[in-house]
Amino acid sequence: MNERRIQFTATAEEQVQTEREWWLSNRDHQELFAAELESALRILSILPGAGTLYTKSGTPDLRRLYLRRLACHLYYTFDDHAVIVRAMWGARRERGPGF
């Protein structure tokens, strides 16, 4: 099975760090954040089509994967070699991230 490399845009890195800091400050099960994110990234590296198309942005082929236990979406694109995580955004927000 061909696994794709996982890359993060600078914006996505900042958003993941912000979500992580909030999680560690406000939740009892602190280890859950890393476990859920790592699991999602593993899935995307093997099955990048697992997410659903997100058509509310101008980014072609943008997809998102819901991280249920974190109540966040990972927004990403992919090709034959890599998955590029473009945003991590709270699913409870009224709108998606700006791209």
CNS distance restraints for C-alpha pairs under 8 A (distance, minus, plus):
assign (resid   1 and name CA) (resid  46 and name CA) 7.39 0.50 0.50
assign (resid   2 and name CA) (resid  46 and name CA) 6.84 0.50 0.50
assign (resid   3 and name CA) (resid  45 and name CA) 5.15 0.50 0.50
assign (resid   3 and name CA) (resid  46 and name CA) 4.99 0.50 0.50
assign (resid   3 and name CA) (resid  81 and name CA) 7.83 0.50 0.50
assign (resid   4 and name CA) (resid  44 and name CA) 7.98 0.50 0.50
assign (resid   4 and name CA) (resid  45 and name CA) 4.71 0.50 0.50
assign (resid   4 and name CA) (resid  46 and name CA) 6.61 0.50 0.50
assign (resid   4 and name CA) (resid  80 and name CA) 7.09 0.50 0.50
assign (resid   4 and name CA) (resid  81 and name CA) 5.01 0.50 0.50
assign (resid   4 and name CA) (resid  82 and name CA) 4.60 0.50 0.50
assign (resid   4 and name CA) (resid  83 and name CA) 6.26 0.50 0.50
assign (resid   5 and name CA) (resid  45 and name CA) 6.47 0.50 0.50
assign (resid   5 and name CA) (resid  81 and name CA) 6.31 0.50 0.50
assign (resid   5 and name CA) (resid  82 and name CA) 4.46 0.50 0.50
assign (resid   5 and name CA) (resid  83 and name CA) 6.09 0.50 0.50
assign (resid   6 and name CA) (resid  41 and name CA) 7.24 0.50 0.50
assign (resid   6 and name CA) (resid  45 and name CA) 6.58 0.50 0.50
assign (resid   6 and name CA) (resid  82 and name CA) 5.78 0.50 0.50
assign (resid   6 and name CA) (resid  83 and name CA) 4.94 0.50 0.50
assign (resid   6 and name CA) (resid  84 and name CA) 6.07 0.50 0.50
assign (resid   6 and name CA) (resid  85 and name CA) 7.33 0.50 0.50
assign (resid   7 and name CA) (resid  82 and name CA) 7.02 0.50 0.50
assign (resid   7 and name CA) (resid  83 and name CA) 6.13 0.50 0.50
assign (resid   7 and name CA) (resid  84 and name CA) 4.77 0.50 0.50
assign (resid   7 and name CA) (resid  85 and name CA) 6.09 0.50 0.50
assign (resid   8 and name CA) (resid  12 and name CA) 5.76 0.50 0.50
assign (resid   8 and name CA) (resid  13 and name CA) 5.95 0.50 0.50
assign (resid   8 and name CA) (resid  84 and name CA) 5.55 0.50 0.50
assign (resid   8 and name CA) (resid  85 and name CA) 4.73 0.50 0.50
assign (resid   8 and name CA) (resid  86 and name CA) 6.26 0.50 0.50
assign (resid   9 and name CA) (resid  13 and name CA) 6.25 0.50 0.50
assign (resid   9 and name CA) (resid  84 and name CA) 7.03 0.50 0.50
assign (resid   9 and name CA) (resid  85 and name CA) 6.38 0.50 0.50
assign (resid   9 and name CA) (resid  86 and name CA) 5.49 0.50 0.50
assign (resid   9 and name CA) (resid  87 and name CA) 7.76 0.50 0.50
assign (resid  10 and name CA) (resid  14 and name CA) 6.33 0.50 0.50
assign (resid  11 and name CA) (resid  15 and name CA) 6.26 0.50 0.50
assign (resid  11 and name CA) (resid  86 and name CA) 6.93 0.50 0.50
assign (resid  11 and name CA) (resid  87 and name CA) 6.64 0.50 0.50
assign (resid  12 and name CA) (resid  16 and name CA) 6.05 0.50 0.50
assign (resid  12 and name CA) (resid  85 and name CA) 6.39 0.50 0.50
assign (resid  12 and name CA) (resid  86 and name CA) 5.15 0.50 0.50
assign (resid  12 and name CA) (resid  87 and name CA) 4.30 0.50 0.50
assign (resid  12 and name CA) (resid  88 and name CA) 6.01 0.50 0.50
assign (resid  13 and name CA) (resid  17 and name CA) 6.18 0.50 0.50
assign (resid  13 and name CA) (resid  87 and name CA) 7.93 0.50 0.50
assign (resid  14 and name CA) (resid  18 and name CA) 6.13 0.50 0.50
assign (resid  15 and name CA) (resid  19 and name CA) 6.10 0.50 0.50
assign (resid  15 and name CA) (resid  87 and name CA) 6.71 0.50 0.50
assign (resid  15 and name CA) (resid  88 and name CA) 5.76 0.50 0.50
assign (resid  15 and name CA) (resid  89 and name CA) 7.39 0.50 0.50
assign (resid  16 and name CA) (resid  20 and name CA) 5.95 0.50 0.50
assign (resid  16 and name CA) (resid  87 and name CA) 7.92 0.50 0.50
assign (resid  16 and name CA) (resid  88 and name CA) 5.99 0.50 0.50
assign (resid  17 and name CA) (resid  21 and name CA) 6.08 0.50 0.50
assign (resid  18 and name CA) (resid  22 and name CA) 6.22 0.50 0.50
assign (resid  19 and name CA) (resid  23 and name CA) 6.03 0.50 0.50
assign (resid  20 and name CA) (resid  24 and name CA) 6.13 0.50 0.50
assign (resid  20 and name CA) (resid  33 and name CA) 6.73 0.50 0.50
assign (resid  21 and name CA) (resid  25 and name CA) 6.21 0.50 0.50
assign (resid  22 and name CA) (resid  26 and name CA) 6.02 0.50 0.50
assign (resid  23 and name CA) (resid  27 and name CA) 5.46 0.50 0.50
assign (resid  23 and name CA) (resid  30 and name CA) 6.75 0.50 0.50
assign (resid  23 and name CA) (resid  33 and name CA) 6.99 0.50 0.50
assign (resid  24 and name CA) (resid  28 and name CA) 7.89 0.50 0.50
assign (resid  24 and name CA) (resid  30 and name CA) 5.35 0.50 0.50
assign (resid  31 and name CA) (resid  35 and name CA) 6.37 0.50 0.50
assign (resid  32 and name CA) (resid  36 and name CA) 5.88 0.50 0.50
assign (resid  32 and name CA) (resid  69 and name CA) 7.98 0.50 0.50
assign (resid  33 and name CA) (resid  37 and name CA) 6.15 0.50 0.50
assign (resid  33 and name CA) (resid  70 and name CA) 6.83 0.50 0.50
assign (resid  34 and name CA) (resid  38 and name CA) 5.93 0.50 0.50
assign (resid  35 and name CA) (resid  39 and name CA) 6.10 0.50 0.50
assign (resid  36 and name CA) (resid  40 and name CA) 6.23 0.50 0.50
assign (resid  36 and name CA) (resid  67 and name CA) 6.99 0.50 0.50
assign (resid  36 and name CA) (resid  69 and name CA) 7.16 0.50 0.50
assign (resid  36 and name CA) (resid  70 and name CA) 7.34 0.50 0.50
assign (resid  37 and name CA) (resid  41 and name CA) 6.20 0.50 0.50
assign (resid  37 and name CA) (resid  67 and name CA) 7.63 0.50 0.50
assign (resid  38 and name CA) (resid  42 and name CA) 6.13 0.50 0.50
assign (resid  39 and name CA) (resid  43 and name CA) 6.31 0.50 0.50
assign (resid  40 and name CA) (resid  44 and name CA) 6.23 0.50 0.50
assign (resid  40 and name CA) (resid  65 and name CA) 7.80 0.50 0.50
assign (resid  40 and name CA) (resid  67 and name CA) 7.16 0.50 0.50
assign (resid  41 and name CA) (resid  45 and name CA) 6.08 0.50 0.50
assign (resid  42 and name CA) (resid  46 and name CA) 6.53 0.50 0.50
assign (resid  43 and name CA) (resid  47 and name CA) 5.62 0.50 0.50
assign (resid  43 and name CA) (resid  48 and name CA) 7.05 0.50 0.50
assign (resid  43 and name CA) (resid  50 and name CA) 7.66 0.50 0.50
assign (resid  44 and name CA) (resid  48 and name CA) 4.23 0.50 0.50
assign (resid  44 and name CA) (resid  49 and name CA) 7.48 0.50 0.50
assign (resid  44 and name CA) (resid  50 and name CA) 6.92 0.50 0.50
assign (resid  44 and name CA) (resid  83 and name CA) 7.11 0.50 0.50
assign (resid  45 and name CA) (resid  82 and name CA) 7.65 0.50 0.50
assign (resid  45 and name CA) (resid  83 and name CA) 6.69 0.50 0.50
assign (resid  48 and name CA) (resid  78 and name CA) 6.83 0.50 0.50
assign (resid  48 and name CA) (resid  83 and name CA) 7.11 0.50 0.50
assign (resid  50 and name CA) (resid  65 and name CA) 7.21 0.50 0.50
assign (resid  51 and name CA) (resid  63 and name CA) 5.63 0.50 0.50
assign (resid  51 and name CA) (resid  64 and name CA) 5.01 0.50 0.50
assign (resid  51 and name CA) (resid  65 and name CA) 4.44 0.50 0.50
assign (resid  51 and name CA) (resid  66 and name CA) 7.59 0.50 0.50
assign (resid  52 and name CA) (resid  63 and name CA) 5.23 0.50 0.50
assign (resid  52 and name CA) (resid  64 and name CA) 5.50 0.50 0.50
assign (resid  52 and name CA) (resid  65 and name CA) 6.62 0.50 0.50
assign (resid  53 and name CA) (resid  61 and name CA) 6.66 0.50 0.50
assign (resid  53 and name CA) (resid  62 and name CA) 5.94 0.50 0.50
assign (resid  53 and name CA) (resid  63 and name CA) 4.26 0.50 0.50
assign (resid  53 and name CA) (resid  64 and name CA) 6.49 0.50 0.50
assign (resid  54 and name CA) (resid  61 and name CA) 7.61 0.50 0.50
assign (resid  54 and name CA) (resid  62 and name CA) 5.53 0.50 0.50
assign (resid  54 and name CA) (resid  63 and name CA) 5.03 0.50 0.50
assign (resid  54 and name CA) (resid  64 and name CA) 6.33 0.50 0.50
assign (resid  55 and name CA) (resid  61 and name CA) 7.95 0.50 0.50
assign (resid  55 and name CA) (resid  62 and name CA) 7.12 0.50 0.50
assign (resid  56 and name CA) (resid  96 and name CA) 8.00 0.50 0.50
assign (resid  57 and name CA) (resid  62 and name CA) 7.78 0.50 0.50
assign (resid  57 and name CA) (resid  98 and name CA) 7.64 0.50 0.50
assign (resid  57 and name CA) (resid  99 and name CA) 6.69 0.50 0.50
assign (resid  58 and name CA) (resid  99 and name CA) 7.35 0.50 0.50
assign (resid  59 and name CA) (resid  99 and name CA) 7.29 0.50 0.50
assign (resid  61 and name CA) (resid  77 and name CA) 6.27 0.50 0.50
assign (resid  62 and name CA) (resid  75 and name CA) 6.75 0.50 0.50
assign (resid  62 and name CA) (resid  76 and name CA) 5.70 0.50 0.50
assign (resid  62 and name CA) (resid  77 and name CA) 5.12 0.50 0.50
assign (resid  63 and name CA) (resid  75 and name CA) 5.62 0.50 0.50
assign (resid  63 and name CA) (resid  76 and name CA) 5.37 0.50 0.50
assign (resid  63 and name CA) (resid  77 and name CA) 6.15 0.50 0.50
assign (resid  64 and name CA) (resid  73 and name CA) 5.94 0.50 0.50
assign (resid  64 and name CA) (resid  74 and name CA) 5.26 0.50 0.50
assign (resid  64 and name CA) (resid  75 and name CA) 4.27 0.50 0.50
assign (resid  64 and name CA) (resid  76 and name CA) 6.10 0.50 0.50
assign (resid  65 and name CA) (resid  73 and name CA) 5.35 0.50 0.50
assign (resid  65 and name CA) (resid  74 and name CA) 5.19 0.50 0.50
assign (resid  65 and name CA) (resid  75 and name CA) 6.66 0.50 0.50
assign (resid  66 and name CA) (resid  71 and name CA) 7.18 0.50 0.50
assign (resid  66 and name CA) (resid  72 and name CA) 5.97 0.50 0.50
assign (resid  66 and name CA) (resid  73 and name CA) 4.46 0.50 0.50
assign (resid  66 and name CA) (resid  74 and name CA) 6.58 0.50 0.50
assign (resid  66 and name CA) (resid  91 and name CA) 7.81 0.50 0.50
assign (resid  67 and name CA) (resid  71 and name CA) 5.74 0.50 0.50
assign (resid  67 and name CA) (resid  72 and name CA) 5.32 0.50 0.50
assign (resid  67 and name CA) (resid  73 and name CA) 5.84 0.50 0.50
assign (resid  67 and name CA) (resid  74 and name CA) 7.48 0.50 0.50
assign (resid  68 and name CA) (resid  72 and name CA) 6.91 0.50 0.50
assign (resid  71 and name CA) (resid  90 and name CA) 6.10 0.50 0.50
assign (resid  71 and name CA) (resid  91 and name CA) 5.48 0.50 0.50
assign (resid  71 and name CA) (resid  92 and name CA) 7.09 0.50 0.50
assign (resid  72 and name CA) (resid  88 and name CA) 6.58 0.50 0.50
assign (resid  72 and name CA) (resid  89 and name CA) 5.40 0.50 0.50
assign (resid  72 and name CA) (resid  90 and name CA) 4.24 0.50 0.50
assign (resid  72 and name CA) (resid  91 and name CA) 4.71 0.50 0.50
assign (resid  72 and name CA) (resid  92 and name CA) 7.76 0.50 0.50
assign (resid  73 and name CA) (resid  87 and name CA) 7.96 0.50 0.50
assign (resid  73 and name CA) (resid  88 and name CA) 5.66 0.50 0.50
assign (resid  73 and name CA) (resid  89 and name CA) 5.36 0.50 0.50
assign (resid  73 and name CA) (resid  90 and name CA) 6.32 0.50 0.50
assign (resid  73 and name CA) (resid  91 and name CA) 5.95 0.50 0.50
assign (resid  74 and name CA) (resid  85 and name CA) 6.75 0.50 0.50
assign (resid  74 and name CA) (resid  86 and name CA) 7.56 0.50 0.50
assign (resid  74 and name CA) (resid  87 and name CA) 5.83 0.50 0.50
assign (resid  74 and name CA) (resid  88 and name CA) 4.65 0.50 0.50
assign (resid  74 and name CA) (resid  89 and name CA) 6.68 0.50 0.50
assign (resid  75 and name CA) (resid  85 and name CA) 5.91 0.50 0.50
assign (resid  75 and name CA) (resid  86 and name CA) 5.46 0.50 0.50
assign (resid  75 and name CA) (resid  87 and name CA) 5.01 0.50 0.50
assign (resid  75 and name CA) (resid  88 and name CA) 6.28 0.50 0.50
assign (resid  75 and name CA) (resid  89 and name CA) 7.85 0.50 0.50
assign (resid  76 and name CA) (resid  83 and name CA) 6.73 0.50 0.50
assign (resid  76 and name CA) (resid  84 and name CA) 5.40 0.50 0.50
assign (resid  76 and name CA) (resid  85 and name CA) 4.31 0.50 0.50
assign (resid  76 and name CA) (resid  86 and name CA) 5.11 0.50 0.50
assign (resid  76 and name CA) (resid  87 and name CA) 7.01 0.50 0.50
assign (resid  77 and name CA) (resid  83 and name CA) 5.87 0.50 0.50
assign (resid  77 and name CA) (resid  84 and name CA) 5.35 0.50 0.50
assign (resid  77 and name CA) (resid  85 and name CA) 6.75 0.50 0.50
assign (resid  77 and name CA) (resid  86 and name CA) 7.46 0.50 0.50
assign (resid  78 and name CA) (resid  82 and name CA) 5.61 0.50 0.50
assign (resid  78 and name CA) (resid  83 and name CA) 4.24 0.50 0.50
assign (resid  78 and name CA) (resid  84 and name CA) 5.94 0.50 0.50
assign (resid  79 and name CA) (resid  83 and name CA) 6.66 0.50 0.50
assign (resid  87 and name CA) (resid  97 and name CA) 7.22 0.50 0.50
assign (resid  89 and name CA) (resid  93 and name CA) 8.00 0.50 0.50
assign (resid  89 and name CA) (resid  96 and name CA) 7.04 0.50 0.50
assign (resid  89 and name CA) (resid  97 and name CA) 6.50 0.50 0.50
